Amino acid sequence: MTLNAGSLTRPAPIVQKYVEDPLSEALIQGHLGEASLVEMFVDGVELNFRSITIDETGLEQTSDLMLTP
């Protein structure tokens, strides 16, 4: 395998399909709201996302995001 500048700056197609694309769509469609963080986790065989908002008292409020690649 040969690496060049392009391969170091472009994400792998699998990362783009399963991480970047769903998160980009969620951001564009307003599903992230006031989220401070987005957590990615594996549930069984599925990759899932959860938005986490930290309120002014420091408490975390979570909500699952229904994102599909």
mmCIF file of the N, C-alpha and C atoms, coordinates in Angstrom:
data_MODEL
# 
_entry.id   MODEL 
# 
loop_
_atom_site.group_PDB 
_atom_site.id 
_atom_site.type_symbol 
_atom_site.label_atom_id 
_atom_site.label_alt_id 
_atom_site.label_comp_id 
_atom_site.label_asym_id 
_atom_site.label_entity_id 
_atom_site.label_seq_id 
_atom_site.pdbx_PDB_ins_code 
_atom_site.Cartn_x 
_atom_site.Cartn_y 
_atom_site.Cartn_z 
_atom_site.occupancy 
_atom_site.B_iso_or_equiv 
_atom_site.pdbx_formal_charge 
_atom_site.auth_seq_id 
_atom_site.auth_comp_id 
_atom_site.auth_asym_id 
_atom_site.auth_atom_id 
_atom_site.pdbx_PDB_model_num 
ATOM 1   N N  . MET A 1 1  ? 0.843   -1.179 0.000  1.00 0.00 ? 1  MET A N  1 
ATOM 2   C CA . MET A 1 1  ? 0.000   0.000  0.000  1.00 0.00 ? 1  MET A CA 1 
ATOM 3   C C  . MET A 1 1  ? 0.885   1.237  0.000  1.00 0.00 ? 1  MET A C  1 
ATOM 4   N N  . THR A 1 2  ? 0.542   2.169  -0.857 1.00 0.00 ? 2  THR A N  1 
ATOM 5   C CA . THR A 1 2  ? 1.291   3.412  -0.960 1.00 0.00 ? 2  THR A CA 1 
ATOM 6   C C  . THR A 1 2  ? 0.452   4.554  -0.423 1.00 0.00 ? 2  THR A C  1 
ATOM 7   N N  . LEU A 1 3  ? 1.039   5.353  0.445  1.00 0.00 ? 3  LEU A N  1 
ATOM 8   C CA . LEU A 1 3  ? 0.344   6.509  0.977  1.00 0.00 ? 3  LEU A CA 1 
ATOM 9   C C  . LEU A 1 3  ? 0.842   7.765  0.284  1.00 0.00 ? 3  LEU A C  1 
ATOM 10  N N  . ASN A 1 4  ? -0.083  8.652  -0.003 1.00 0.00 ? 4  ASN A N  1 
ATOM 11  C CA . ASN A 1 4  ? 0.283   9.962  -0.533 1.00 0.00 ? 4  ASN A CA 1 
ATOM 12  C C  . ASN A 1 4  ? -0.520  11.008 0.219  1.00 0.00 ? 4  ASN A C  1 
ATOM 13  N N  . ALA A 1 5  ? -0.327  12.265 -0.112 1.00 0.00 ? 5  ALA A N  1 
ATOM 14  C CA . ALA A 1 5  ? -1.012  13.339 0.617  1.00 0.00 ? 5  ALA A CA 1 
ATOM 15  C C  . ALA A 1 5  ? -2.524  13.186 0.565  1.00 0.00 ? 5  ALA A C  1 
ATOM 16  N N  . GLY A 1 6  ? -3.062  12.758 -0.566 1.00 0.00 ? 6  GLY A N  1 
ATOM 17  C CA . GLY A 1 6  ? -4.511  12.585 -0.697 1.00 0.00 ? 6  GLY A CA 1 
ATOM 18  C C  . GLY A 1 6  ? -5.039  11.505 0.216  1.00 0.00 ? 6  GLY A C  1 
ATOM 19  N N  . SER A 1 7  ? -4.325  10.391 0.335  1.00 0.00 ? 7  SER A N  1 
ATOM 20  C CA . SER A 1 7  ? -4.808  9.297  1.178  1.00 0.00 ? 7  SER A CA 1 
ATOM 21  C C  . SER A 1 7  ? -4.736  9.642  2.659  1.00 0.00 ? 7  SER A C  1 
ATOM 22  N N  . LEU A 1 8  ? -3.917  10.613 3.016  1.00 0.00 ? 8  LEU A N  1 
ATOM 23  C CA . LEU A 1 8  ? -3.825  11.015 4.414  1.00 0.00 ? 8  LEU A CA 1 
ATOM 24  C C  . LEU A 1 8  ? -4.892  12.036 4.793  1.00 0.00 ? 8  LEU A C  1 
ATOM 25  N N  . THR A 1 9  ? -5.453  12.728 3.814  1.00 0.00 ? 9  THR A N  1 
ATOM 26  C CA . THR A 1 9  ? -6.447  13.747 4.119  1.00 0.00 ? 9  THR A CA 1 
ATOM 27  C C  . THR A 1 9  ? -7.871  13.283 3.869  1.00 0.00 ? 9  THR A C  1 
ATOM 28  N N  . ARG A 1 10 ? -8.077  12.256 3.061  1.00 0.00 ? 10 ARG A N  1 
ATOM 29  C CA . ARG A 1 10 ? -9.421  11.752 2.786  1.00 0.00 ? 10 ARG A CA 1 
ATOM 30  C C  . ARG A 1 10 ? -9.757  10.626 3.739  1.00 0.00 ? 10 ARG A C  1 
ATOM 31  N N  . PRO A 1 11 ? -10.998 10.608 4.265  1.00 0.00 ? 11 PRO A N  1 
ATOM 32  C CA . PRO A 1 11 ? -11.386 9.507  5.152  1.00 0.00 ? 11 PRO A CA 1 
ATOM 33  C C  . PRO A 1 11 ? -11.598 8.233  4.354  1.00 0.00 ? 11 PRO A C  1 
ATOM 34  N N  . ALA A 1 12 ? -11.453 7.117  5.006  1.00 0.00 ? 12 ALA A N  1 
ATOM 35  C CA . ALA A 1 12 ? -11.744 5.846  4.364  1.00 0.00 ? 12 ALA A CA 1 
ATOM 36  C C  . ALA A 1 12 ? -13.220 5.841  3.992  1.00 0.00 ? 12 ALA A C  1 
ATOM 37  N N  . PRO A 1 13 ? -13.591 5.223  2.861  1.00 0.00 ? 13 PRO A N  1 
ATOM 38  C CA . PRO A 1 13 ? -14.999 5.212  2.440  1.00 0.00 ? 13 PRO A CA 1 
ATOM 39  C C  . PRO A 1 13 ? -15.952 4.655  3.514  1.00 0.00 ? 13 PRO A C  1 
ATOM 40  N N  . ILE A 1 14 ? -15.503 3.697  4.281  1.00 0.00 ? 14 ILE A N  1 
ATOM 41  C CA . ILE A 1 14 ? -16.368 3.112  5.310  1.00 0.00 ? 14 ILE A CA 1 
ATOM 42  C C  . ILE A 1 14 ? -16.657 4.120  6.417  1.00 0.00 ? 14 ILE A C  1 
ATOM 43  N N  . VAL A 1 15 ? -15.660 4.925  6.789  1.00 0.00 ? 15 VAL A N  1 
ATOM 44  C CA . VAL A 1 15 ? -15.860 5.961  7.807  1.00 0.00 ? 15 VAL A CA 1 
ATOM 45  C C  . VAL A 1 15 ? -16.807 7.023  7.271  1.00 0.00 ? 15 VAL A C  1 
ATOM 46  N N  . GLN A 1 16 ? -16.631 7.384  6.026  1.00 0.00 ? 16 GLN A N  1 
ATOM 47  C CA . GLN A 1 16 ? -17.499 8.388  5.424  1.00 0.00 ? 16 GLN A CA 1 
ATOM 48  C C  . GLN A 1 16 ? -18.942 7.897  5.388  1.00 0.00 ? 16 GLN A C  1 
ATOM 49  N N  . LYS A 1 17 ? -19.150 6.656  4.975  1.00 0.00 ? 17 LYS A N  1 
ATOM 50  C CA . LYS A 1 17 ? -20.512 6.113  4.831  1.00 0.00 ? 17 LYS A CA 1 
ATOM 51  C C  . LYS A 1 17 ? -21.217 5.952  6.168  1.00 0.00 ? 17 LYS A C  1 
ATOM 52  N N  . TYR A 1 18 ? -20.533 5.436  7.168  1.00 0.00 ? 18 TYR A N  1 
ATOM 53  C CA . TYR A 1 18 ? -21.192 5.082  8.423  1.00 0.00 ? 18 TYR A CA 1 
ATOM 54  C C  . TYR A 1 18 ? -21.058 6.118  9.541  1.00 0.00 ? 18 TYR A C  1 
ATOM 55  N N  . VAL A 1 19 ? -20.165 7.088  9.384  1.00 0.00 ? 19 VAL A N  1 
ATOM 56  C CA . VAL A 1 19 ? -19.991 8.091  10.432 1.00 0.00 ? 19 VAL A CA 1 
ATOM 57  C C  . VAL A 1 19 ? -20.246 9.501  9.893  1.00 0.00 ? 19 VAL A C  1 
ATOM 58  N N  . GLU A 1 20 ? -19.452 9.924  8.926  1.00 0.00 ? 20 GLU A N  1 
ATOM 59  C CA . GLU A 1 20 ? -19.553 11.303 8.448  1.00 0.00 ? 20 GLU A CA 1 
ATOM 60  C C  . GLU A 1 20 ? -20.885 11.612 7.774  1.00 0.00 ? 20 GLU A C  1 
ATOM 61  N N  . ASP A 1 21 ? -21.338 10.740 6.881  1.00 0.00 ? 21 ASP A N  1 
ATOM 62  C CA . ASP A 1 21 ? -22.581 11.015 6.156  1.00 0.00 ? 21 ASP A CA 1 
ATOM 63  C C  . ASP A 1 21 ? -23.792 11.111 7.090  1.00 0.00 ? 21 ASP A C  1 
ATOM 64  N N  . PRO A 1 22 ? -24.020 10.138 7.993  1.00 0.00 ? 22 PRO A N  1 
ATOM 65  C CA . PRO A 1 22 ? -25.175 10.262 8.888  1.00 0.00 ? 22 PRO A CA 1 
ATOM 66  C C  . PRO A 1 22 ? -25.091 11.478 9.815  1.00 0.00 ? 22 PRO A C  1 
ATOM 67  N N  . LEU A 1 23 ? -23.903 11.785 10.314 1.00 0.00 ? 23 LEU A N  1 
ATOM 68  C CA . LEU A 1 23 ? -23.767 12.948 11.193 1.00 0.00 ? 23 LEU A CA 1 
ATOM 69  C C  . LEU A 1 23 ? -23.972 14.253 10.422 1.00 0.00 ? 23 LEU A C  1 
ATOM 70  N N  . SER A 1 24 ? -23.492 14.307 9.201  1.00 0.00 ? 24 SER A N  1 
ATOM 71  C CA . SER A 1 24 ? -23.700 15.502 8.373  1.00 0.00 ? 24 SER A CA 1 
ATOM 72  C C  . SER A 1 24 ? -25.180 15.724 8.121  1.00 0.00 ? 24 SER A C  1 
ATOM 73  N N  . GLU A 1 25 ? -25.894 14.662 7.776  1.00 0.00 ? 25 GLU A N  1 
ATOM 74  C CA . GLU A 1 25 ? -27.340 14.762 7.540  1.00 0.00 ? 25 GLU A CA 1 
ATOM 75  C C  . GLU A 1 25 ? -28.068 15.201 8.803  1.00 0.00 ? 25 GLU A C  1 
ATOM 76  N N  . ALA A 1 26 ? -27.696 14.650 9.943  1.00 0.00 ? 26 ALA A N  1 
ATOM 77  C CA . ALA A 1 26 ? -28.335 15.027 11.211 1.00 0.00 ? 26 ALA A CA 1 
ATOM 78  C C  . ALA A 1 26 ? -28.104 16.504 11.510 1.00 0.00 ? 26 ALA A C  1 
ATOM 79  N N  . LEU A 1 27 ? -26.919 16.990 11.230 1.00 0.00 ? 27 LEU A N  1 
ATOM 80  C CA . LEU A 1 27 ? -26.602 18.397 11.460 1.00 0.00 ? 27 LEU A CA 1 
ATOM 81  C C  . LEU A 1 27 ? -27.421 19.288 10.531 1.00 0.00 ? 27 LEU A C  1 
ATOM 82  N N  . ILE A 1 28 ? -27.470 18.933 9.249  1.00 0.00 ? 28 ILE A N  1 
ATOM 83  C CA . ILE A 1 28 ? -28.215 19.721 8.264  1.00 0.00 ? 28 ILE A CA 1 
ATOM 84  C C  . ILE A 1 28 ? -29.701 19.741 8.595  1.00 0.00 ? 28 ILE A C  1 
ATOM 85  N N  . GLN A 1 29 ? -30.251 18.597 9.033  1.00 0.00 ? 29 GLN A N  1 
ATOM 86  C CA . GLN A 1 29 ? -31.678 18.497 9.317  1.00 0.00 ? 29 GLN A CA 1 
ATOM 87  C C  . GLN A 1 29 ? -32.054 19.012 10.706 1.00 0.00 ? 29 GLN A C  1 
ATOM 88  N N  . GLY A 1 30 ? -31.082 19.439 11.478 1.00 0.00 ? 30 GLY A N  1 
ATOM 89  C CA . GLY A 1 30 ? -31.358 20.017 12.780 1.00 0.00 ? 30 GLY A CA 1 
ATOM 90  C C  . GLY A 1 30 ? -31.598 19.026 13.898 1.00 0.00 ? 30 GLY A C  1 
ATOM 91  N N  . HIS A 1 31 ? -31.209 17.755 13.699 1.00 0.00 ? 31 HIS A N  1 
ATOM 92  C CA . HIS A 1 31 ? -31.429 16.737 14.714 1.00 0.00 ? 31 HIS A CA 1 
ATOM 93  C C  . HIS A 1 31 ? -30.449 16.832 15.887 1.00 0.00 ? 31 HIS A C  1 
ATOM 94  N N  . LEU A 1 32 ? -29.389 17.566 15.721 1.00 0.00 ? 32 LEU A N  1 
ATOM 95  C CA . LEU A 1 32 ? -28.408 17.660 16.800 1.00 0.00 ? 32 LEU A CA 1 
ATOM 96  C C  . LEU A 1 32 ? -28.766 18.746 17.807 1.00 0.00 ? 32 LEU A C  1 
ATOM 97  N N  . GLY A 1 33 ? -29.590 19.690 17.415 1.00 0.00 ? 33 GLY A N  1 
ATOM 98  C CA . GLY A 1 33 ? -30.048 20.725 18.338 1.00 0.00 ? 33 GLY A CA 1 
ATOM 99  C C  . GLY A 1 33 ? -28.898 21.408 19.046 1.00 0.00 ? 33 GLY A C  1 
ATOM 100 N N  . GLU A 1 34 ? -28.983 21.426 20.360 1.00 0.00 ? 34 GLU A N  1 
ATOM 101 C CA . GLU A 1 34 ? -27.972 22.083 21.191 1.00 0.00 ? 34 GLU A CA 1 
ATOM 102 C C  . GLU A 1 34 ? -26.952 21.085 21.733 1.00 0.00 ? 34 GLU A C  1 
ATOM 103 N N  . ALA A 1 35 ? -26.791 19.957 21.080 1.00 0.00 ? 35 ALA A N  1 
ATOM 104 C CA . ALA A 1 35 ? -25.900 18.903 21.574 1.00 0.00 ? 35 ALA A CA 1 
ATOM 105 C C  . ALA A 1 35 ? -24.477 19.434 21.785 1.00 0.00 ? 35 ALA A C  1 
ATOM 106 N N  . SER A 1 36 ? -23.920 19.105 22.948 1.00 0.00 ? 36 SER A N  1 
ATOM 107 C CA . SER A 1 36 ? -22.538 19.442 23.239 1.00 0.00 ? 36 SER A CA 1 
ATOM 108 C C  . SER A 1 36 ? -21.599 18.382 22.692 1.00 0.00 ? 36 SER A C  1 
ATOM 109 N N  . LEU A 1 37 ? -22.078 17.143 22.690 1.00 0.00 ? 37 LEU A N  1 
ATOM 110 C CA . LEU A 1 37 ? -21.293 15.996 22.241 1.00 0.00 ? 37 LEU A CA 1 
ATOM 111 C C  . LEU A 1 37 ? -22.182 15.043 21.464 1.00 0.00 ? 37 LEU A C  1 
ATOM 112 N N  . VAL A 1 38 ? -21.564 14.245 20.608 1.00 0.00 ? 38 VAL A N  1 
ATOM 113 C CA . VAL A 1 38 ? -22.256 13.143 19.962 1.00 0.00 ? 38 VAL A CA 1 
ATOM 114 C C  . VAL A 1 38 ? -21.448 11.897 20.261 1.00 0.00 ? 38 VAL A C  1 
ATOM 115 N N  . GLU A 1 39 ? -22.100 10.928 20.870 1.00 0.00 ? 39 GLU A N  1 
ATOM 116 C CA . GLU A 1 39 ? -21.453 9.667  21.232 1.00 0.00 ? 39 GLU A CA 1 
ATOM 117 C C  . GLU A 1 39 ? -21.807 8.613  20.184 1.00 0.00 ? 39 GLU A C  1 
ATOM 118 N N  . MET A 1 40 ? -20.815 7.874  19.738 1.00 0.00 ? 40 MET A N  1 
ATOM 119 C CA . MET A 1 40 ? -21.014 6.793  18.793 1.00 0.00 ? 40 MET A CA 1 
ATOM 120 C C  . MET A 1 40 ? -20.740 5.490  19.534 1.00 0.00 ? 40 MET A C  1 
ATOM 121 N N  . PHE A 1 41 ? -21.642 4.508  19.387 1.00 0.00 ? 41 PHE A N  1 
ATOM 122 C CA . PHE A 1 41 ? -21.459 3.247  20.087 1.00 0.00 ? 41 PHE A CA 1 
ATOM 123 C C  . PHE A 1 41 ? -22.041 2.099  19.270 1.00 0.00 ? 41 PHE A C  1 
ATOM 124 N N  . VAL A 1 42 ? -21.581 0.900  19.566 1.00 0.00 ? 42 VAL A N  1 
ATOM 125 C CA . VAL A 1 42 ? -22.070 -0.307 18.891 1.00 0.00 ? 42 VAL A CA 1 
ATOM 126 C C  . VAL A 1 42 ? -23.082 -0.972 19.806 1.00 0.00 ? 42 VAL A C  1 
ATOM 127 N N  . ASP A 1 43 ? -24.252 -1.253 19.246 1.00 0.00 ? 43 ASP A N  1 
ATOM 128 C CA . ASP A 1 43 ? -25.320 -1.929 19.962 1.00 0.00 ? 43 ASP A CA 1 
ATOM 129 C C  . ASP A 1 43 ? -25.632 -3.200 19.183 1.00 0.00 ? 43 ASP A C  1 
ATOM 130 N N  . GLY A 1 44 ? -25.106 -4.334 19.660 1.00 0.00 ? 44 GLY A N  1 
ATOM 131 C CA . GLY A 1 44 ? -25.236 -5.578 18.898 1.00 0.00 ? 44 GLY A CA 1 
ATOM 132 C C  . GLY A 1 44 ? -24.355 -5.504 17.680 1.00 0.00 ? 44 GLY A C  1 
ATOM 133 N N  . VAL A 1 45 ? -24.987 -5.432 16.509 1.00 0.00 ? 45 VAL A N  1 
ATOM 134 C CA . VAL A 1 45 ? -24.225 -5.314 15.260 1.00 0.00 ? 45 VAL A CA 1 
ATOM 135 C C  . VAL A 1 45 ? -24.464 -3.970 14.586 1.00 0.00 ? 45 VAL A C  1 
ATOM 136 N N  . GLU A 1 46 ? -25.169 -3.055 15.267 1.00 0.00 ? 46 GLU A N  1 
ATOM 137 C CA . GLU A 1 46 ? -25.477 -1.761 14.682 1.00 0.00 ? 46 GLU A CA 1 
ATOM 138 C C  . GLU A 1 46 ? -24.639 -0.649 15.301 1.00 0.00 ? 46 GLU A C  1 
ATOM 139 N N  . LEU A 1 47 ? -24.297 0.305  14.475 1.00 0.00 ? 47 LEU A N  1 
ATOM 140 C CA . LEU A 1 47 ? -23.604 1.502  14.928 1.00 0.00 ? 47 LEU A CA 1 
ATOM 141 C C  . LEU A 1 47 ? -24.670 2.547  15.233 1.00 0.00 ? 47 LEU A C  1 
ATOM 142 N N  . ASN A 1 48 ? -24.675 3.070  16.441 1.00 0.00 ? 48 ASN A N  1 
ATOM 143 C CA . ASN A 1 48 ? -25.679 4.044  16.855 1.00 0.00 ? 48 ASN A CA 1 
ATOM 144 C C  . ASN A 1 48 ? -25.019 5.318  17.355 1.00 0.00 ? 48 ASN A C  1 
ATOM 145 N N  . PHE A 1 49 ? -25.816 6.376  17.396 1.00 0.00 ? 49 PHE A N  1 
ATOM 146 C CA . PHE A 1 49 ? -25.348 7.684  17.832 1.00 0.00 ? 49 PHE A CA 1 
ATOM 147 C C  . PHE A 1 49 ? -26.281 8.213  18.909 1.00 0.00 ? 49 PHE A C  1 
ATOM 148 N N  . ARG A 1 50 ? -25.729 8.956  19.842 1.00 0.00 ? 50 ARG A N  1 
ATOM 149 C CA . ARG A 1 50 ? -26.507 9.568  20.911 1.00 0.00 ? 50 ARG A CA 1 
ATOM 150 C C  . ARG A 1 50 ? -25.998 10.996 21.085 1.00 0.00 ? 50 ARG A C  1 
ATOM 151 N N  . SER A 1 51 ? -26.933 11.944 21.116 1.00 0.00 ? 51 SER A N  1 
ATOM 152 C CA . SER A 1 51 ? -26.519 13.326 21.380 1.00 0.00 ? 51 SER A CA 1 
ATOM 153 C C  . SER A 1 51 ? -26.521 13.551 22.879 1.00 0.00 ? 51 SER A C  1 
ATOM 154 N N  . ILE A 1 52 ? -25.551 14.299 23.339 1.00 0.00 ? 52 ILE A N  1 
ATOM 155 C CA . ILE A 1 52 ? -25.418 14.589 24.765 1.00 0.00 ? 52 ILE A CA 1 
ATOM 156 C C  . ILE A 1 52 ? -25.336 16.107 24.920 1.00 0.00 ? 52 ILE A C  1 
ATOM 157 N N  . THR A 1 53 ? -26.263 16.636 25.684 1.00 0.00 ? 53 THR A N  1 
ATOM 158 C CA . THR A 1 53 ? -26.268 18.058 25.987 1.00 0.00 ? 53 THR A CA 1 
ATOM 159 C C  . THR A 1 53 ? -25.927 18.219 27.456 1.00 0.00 ? 53 THR A C  1 
ATOM 160 N N  . ILE A 1 54 ? -25.010 19.089 27.747 1.00 0.00 ? 54 ILE A N  1 
ATOM 161 C CA . ILE A 1 54 ? -24.618 19.348 29.123 1.00 0.00 ? 54 ILE A CA 1 
ATOM 162 C C  . ILE A 1 54 ? -25.232 20.690 29.518 1.00 0.00 ? 54 ILE A C  1 
ATOM 163 N N  . ASP A 1 55 ? -26.119 20.652 30.520 1.00 0.00 ? 55 ASP A N  1 
ATOM 164 C CA . ASP A 1 55 ? -26.797 21.883 30.910 1.00 0.00 ? 55 ASP A CA 1 
ATOM 165 C C  . ASP A 1 55 ? -25.891 22.754 31.782 1.00 0.00 ? 55 ASP A C  1 
ATOM 166 N N  . GLU A 1 56 ? -26.403 23.908 32.153 1.00 0.00 ? 56 GLU A N  1 
ATOM 167 C CA . GLU A 1 56 ? -25.589 24.870 32.897 1.00 0.00 ? 56 GLU A CA 1 
ATOM 168 C C  . GLU A 1 56 ? -25.165 24.382 34.275 1.00 0.00 ? 56 GLU A C  1 
ATOM 169 N N  . THR A 1 57 ? -25.861 23.358 34.814 1.00 0.00 ? 57 THR A N  1 
ATOM 170 C CA . THR A 1 57 ? -25.470 22.801 36.112 1.00 0.00 ? 57 THR A CA 1 
ATOM 171 C C  . THR A 1 57 ? -24.466 21.664 35.968 1.00 0.00 ? 57 THR A C  1 
ATOM 172 N N  . GLY A 1 58 ? -24.166 21.288 34.708 1.00 0.00 ? 58 GLY A N  1 
ATOM 173 C CA . GLY A 1 58 ? -23.202 20.222 34.463 1.00 0.00 ? 58 GLY A CA 1 
ATOM 174 C C  . GLY A 1 58 ? -23.822 18.853 34.299 1.00 0.00 ? 58 GLY A C  1 
ATOM 175 N N  . LEU A 1 59 ? -25.171 18.768 34.323 1.00 0.00 ? 59 LEU A N  1 
ATOM 176 C CA . LEU A 1 59 ? -25.845 17.481 34.148 1.00 0.00 ? 59 LEU A CA 1 
ATOM 177 C C  . LEU A 1 59 ? -25.965 17.143 32.667 1.00 0.00 ? 59 LEU A C  1 
ATOM 178 N N  . GLU A 1 60 ? -25.788 15.868 32.363 1.00 0.00 ? 60 GLU A N  1 
ATOM 179 C CA . GLU A 1 60 ? -25.895 15.410 30.983 1.00 0.00 ? 60 GLU A CA 1 
ATOM 180 C C  . GLU A 1 60 ? -27.318 14.982 30.672 1.00 0.00 ? 60 GLU A C  1 
ATOM 181 N N  . GLN A 1 61 ? -27.816 15.422 29.531 1.00 0.00 ? 61 GLN A N  1 
ATOM 182 C CA . GLN A 1 61 ? -29.107 14.991 29.016 1.00 0.00 ? 61 GLN A CA 1 
ATOM 183 C C  . GLN A 1 61 ? -28.814 14.268 27.697 1.00 0.00 ? 61 GLN A C  1 
ATOM 184 N N  . THR A 1 62 ? -29.242 13.023 27.579 1.00 0.00 ? 62 THR A N  1 
ATOM 185 C CA . THR A 1 62 ? -28.952 12.254 26.371 1.00 0.00 ? 62 THR A CA 1 
ATOM 186 C C  . THR A 1 62 ? -30.226 11.962 25.594 1.00 0.00 ? 62 THR A C  1 
ATOM 187 N N  . SER A 1 63 ? -30.073 11.821 24.297 1.00 0.00 ? 63 SER A N  1 
ATOM 188 C CA . SER A 1 63 ? -31.176 11.371 23.452 1.00 0.00 ? 63 SER A CA 1 
ATOM 189 C C  . SER A 1 63 ? -30.575 10.626 22.268 1.00 0.00 ? 63 SER A C  1 
ATOM 190 N N  . ASP A 1 64 ? -31.193 9.477  21.957 1.00 0.00 ? 64 ASP A N  1 
ATOM 191 C CA . ASP A 1 64 ? -30.715 8.662  20.852 1.00 0.00 ? 64 ASP A CA 1 
ATOM 192 C C  . ASP A 1 64 ? -31.051 9.339  19.532 1.00 0.00 ? 64 ASP A C  1 
ATOM 193 N N  . LEU A 1 65 ? -30.132 9.251  18.593 1.00 0.00 ? 65 LEU A N  1 
ATOM 194 C CA . LEU A 1 65 ? -30.338 9.786  17.252 1.00 0.00 ? 65 LEU A CA 1 
ATOM 195 C C  . LEU A 1 65 ? -30.636 8.628  16.315 1.00 0.00 ? 65 LEU A C  1 
ATOM 196 N N  . MET A 1 66 ? -31.668 8.739  15.548 1.00 0.00 ? 66 MET A N  1 
ATOM 197 C CA . MET A 1 66 ? -32.004 7.702  14.580 1.00 0.00 ? 66 MET A CA 1 
ATOM 198 C C  . MET A 1 66 ? -31.346 8.062  13.255 1.00 0.00 ? 66 MET A C  1 
ATOM 199 N N  . LEU A 1 67 ? -30.117 7.618  13.074 1.00 0.00 ? 67 LEU A N  1 
ATOM 200 C CA . LEU A 1 67 ? -29.354 7.916  11.863 1.00 0.00 ? 67 LEU A CA 1 
ATOM 201 C C  . LEU A 1 67 ? -29.149 6.632  11.095 1.00 0.00 ? 67 LEU A C  1 
ATOM 202 N N  . THR A 1 68 ? -29.274 6.732  9.783  1.00 0.00 ? 68 THR A N  1 
ATOM 203 C CA . THR A 1 68 ? -29.036 5.571  8.937  1.00 0.00 ? 68 THR A CA 1 
ATOM 204 C C  . THR A 1 68 ? -28.022 5.922  7.872  1.00 0.00 ? 68 THR A C  1 
ATOM 205 N N  . PRO A 1 69 ? -27.068 5.022  7.652  1.00 0.00 ? 69 PRO A N  1 
ATOM 206 C CA . PRO A 1 69 ? -26.065 5.275  6.610  1.00 0.00 ? 69 PRO A CA 1 
ATOM 207 C C  . PRO A 1 69 ? -26.656 5.149  5.232  1.00 0.00 ? 69 PRO A C  1 
# 
